[in-house]
Amino acid sequence: MGQVIIFSAPSGSGKTTIVRELLRRFPRFEFSVSATCRAPRGAERDGVDYHFLTPDEFREAVRADRFVEWEEVYAGCCYGTLRSEVERIW
């Protein structure tokens, strides 16, 4: 099995900028697309920037144990890593 590098930091701290540069420099790296129940912002695309789920879909995925990890980051707004993303990469 491969190795995992996790970038975790507060919103707006530059994680995406760093990860995009690493993906450019190291084509073997893969990006795990997170899931969220918030609405897309600007030009964000489902399955590319995030997997956009409705709050009900997110809760059902939690009940079905489809997340490796998840958290309610803001009131009513959850983010998480789907098992299917980890499986896709590995």
N, C-alpha and C positions, 0 to 999 in steps of 0.2 A: 504494500500500500504506500502511497505517496505521503508527502508532508503537507501540512496546512499552515498557512500564514494568515493570521487574523489581524485586521486593522480595526481598532475600536477607539473612538474618541468622540467628543461632543459634536453635535451638529455644527457645520460651518468651519470645522477645524482644518479642512484640507485633505481628508481621507480620499475622496474621489480623485483629486489631482494627483496624489501620490500613486494610487493604484493604477490609474490610466497610464502613467509614465512607466511603471513597472511592467504592465501588460505590453506596452510598446517595445520595451527593451528585451523582454523575455517572453517570446511567443509561446513557450511551453506552459506558461502560467495560465490559469483559468480563473474566471470571475464568477462567484456565486451571487446570483441575483436574489436579493432579499424580497420578502413579501411584506405588504403593508395593507392596512384597511383605510388609509387616507386616499383622497382623490389625487389624480395626477396633477402635476404643476407644470405649466409652460408646455414644452415640447417633450415631456417624459412619455416613454412608450412602455406599454405593458409587455412584460417578458424581457425587456432590455434594461430599463432603469430599475424597475421593481415589478413584482407580480402583484398587480392591484386586485385586491379582494374586497368584497363588501364586508361590513362588520359581521354579518351572519355567516358568510363563507369562512372568514377568519376563525370565528368561534367554533365552527364545525371542524375545521382543520385541526384546531387545538384538541377538541374532543376525540378526533380520530387519530391522534398522536402522529400527525404528519410533519411536525416541526422538530428539528434538532434542538432549537432554542427559540424563545419568543419573549417579548416583554411589552407591557403597556407603557409606552414612553411618555405619552401625554394622555390626559383624560380622554378615553374613548378611542385613542389612536395607538394601534399596536404594530410592531415590526417583528420579523422573525426570519429564521433560515429554514426553508423547507428541506425535508429529507431527500426529496426528489432532486434538488439542486446538488446536494453532496453526492448522491448516487450518480448523477449525470457526469460530474467531473471525475469521480474515481472510476 
